[in-house]
Amino acid sequence: MSTAPKPAFATTTSGARLPILSLPQGELLTLNVHEVPSVKSTLGPGTSVQLLRLDPEAGRWVVMVTLAPGAEVPIHYHTGTAEVYTLRGKWIYKEYPDQPQTAGSYLFEPGGSVHTLTVPEENTEDTVMLVMVTGANVNFSEDGRFHSVIDAVSLQYLLGKFAQDQGIKLRYIGAAGAGFAETE
């Protein structure tokens, strides 16, 4: 038996019927990042992740990433798009050192792009980014060998495992229409 919401005619707050069908929504799907625990990541030293949204079926994930000065994310290839909004600090792609991303920067990355994210060691604060990805990051070692794949499915497994190892319970927005989800 399906628990998916069924389309119904939308109404105004006074009850007047609108000429459109919508999916009923019983609550706003909202999280406060100040209440979302950070999970220490194995992407590299000084890296932590706050899971906000995860939709393995659509291959979409949204995370808040905090990187300490000197932290680095291995060279990776994007199978889909990525959008990065820098909230605090500064970071660069080694391949584009003359285009630093600083607080207030919004970066769109098309599928097929390849780069190595690094946070300058001279930063005086952690760098914080909101990262929205469709698809996967295919990671490589510096010598060009395949390292790993990070996508919504592997992220669900890895963050769940890291959270369990760290004694943290995660609550995040799940797949479309499914509402909230939690780790074990």
N, C-alpha and C positions, 0 to 999 in steps of 0.2 A: 504494500500500500504506500502510495507516494504522499509525502508531507509537503511537497512543493506548493507554494501559494498559487491559487487559481485566479485568472484574470477576472476583474469585476469593473463595473463602471465607476469612475472616480466621481467624488462629490465635493462640493464646497463645504466649508465648516458649518454652514447653515443647513446642509443636507441637500441642496440642489444638485441634480445629476448633471455631470459634464458629458459631452458627446465623445468621450474617449475611454478606452479600456486601460486599466493599469493593474499592477500587481499590488495587492494590499501590503502595507508595511505597518507592523504593530509597534515598532520602536525605531528610533534613529540608530543607525549603526555608527557609533562614535566612540573613540578612545581618547584619553588624555595622555599624551606622551610622558607626562610627569608621573603617571601611575603605571606605566608599562615597564616591566623589569628589563634590564640590559643583560644580554647573554654574551659572555666572553666567547669570542669566535676563534676558530683555528685558521682563519684567513691569514693571520700573521700576528706577531706580538703587538699589543696596544690597540687591538681592534675589538669593538663590541657592537652588538646589533640589537635593536628593538624591533620585534616583528609586529607590524601593524595590519597587513592584509596579505592573505595567501589564497590563491585560487589555482590549485594544481591542474584542474581540468582545462582551464584557459591558458595556463602557463604564465600567470601574472603574479607578481609579488611586490610588496611595498614595505620598505624597512627604513628605519632611522639608524644611520651608521655613525659611530664615534671612533675617530682615529687619533691616537696620540702622536705628538711630534716624532717624525722619523718612521712612522708606520708605512707599510707598503702592501698593495694588493698585487698579486702576480699578473704578468701580462695575460690578457684574456681577449677572446673573440666573442662578440655579441651575435647571437642567432636572430634576435629581434631588437626592438628599440629599447632604449633606456633614457630616463629623464632624471636629472640630478639637480636639486636645489640646495645650494650651500647656505646653511644657517649661521655657521660660525667658523672662524679659522680660515685656512688657506691650503690648497692642494693643487697639484699639477699632474698632467700626464707627462711621463718622461719623453714621449715622442713630440710633445708640444710645450716645451719649457717656457716659451715666451707668451703663453696664454694661461696664466694662473687663474684659478677659480677661487673667488673670495666671497665672504658673506654677502648675500644678495644675488649671487650669480645663479642663473638658470642655464643648464646645459642639456641640449637634446642630442642624443647619439643614435644615428641610424643603424639598423641591422647591418652586420658585416664589418663594423668598425673593430679595430684592434688597438689596445693601449695598455699602459702600465701606470696605475695610480700610485702616487707617492705624496706623502706629507713632509714638507721641509722640516729638517731637524731643528732649525732655528725658530720654528713657530713657538710662541709663548703660551699658547692655549691649545686644547684639543680642537680638532676639526669635526664639525657635525654636519651631516648631509641627509636630506630626505631623498631616497632612491626608489624610483618606480621602474620596474623592468617587465618586459614581455619577452618570453623566451628564456634562453640560457646564456650563462657565461661559460665558455669553454676555456679553462685555465691551462697555462703552459709553464714549464720551468724556464729559467733564463737560457738554457742551452737548446730550447726549442722542442723539448719533449712534452708529450701530453701529460698533464698533471691531474685534472679533475673537471667535472661538470657541476655547476651550481645552477639549478633550476628550481621551480616551485616544489616539485616532488622531493628532490634531495634536500632542499632547504627545510621542508616540513619535517623530514626525518632528522636531519642534523641538529636543527635548533631544538627540537623536542628532546633529543638525546643530551645535548649540552645543557639544556635547562634542567633535565632530570639529574644529571651529574652535579649541577650547581645548586640543587635543592630549590629550584624556581618553577613556578607554574605559569605558563603563558596563556593569555587570553587575547585573541586577535579576531579580526573580521575574516570570515571564511568565504567560500565560493559564493557566487552571485545568488541572492535570494535565500541563502542558507543561514544567514545571521552570524552569530559569534561561534567560535570554536575554541577549544582548550586542549592543552597537552595533558598527558596522563599525570 
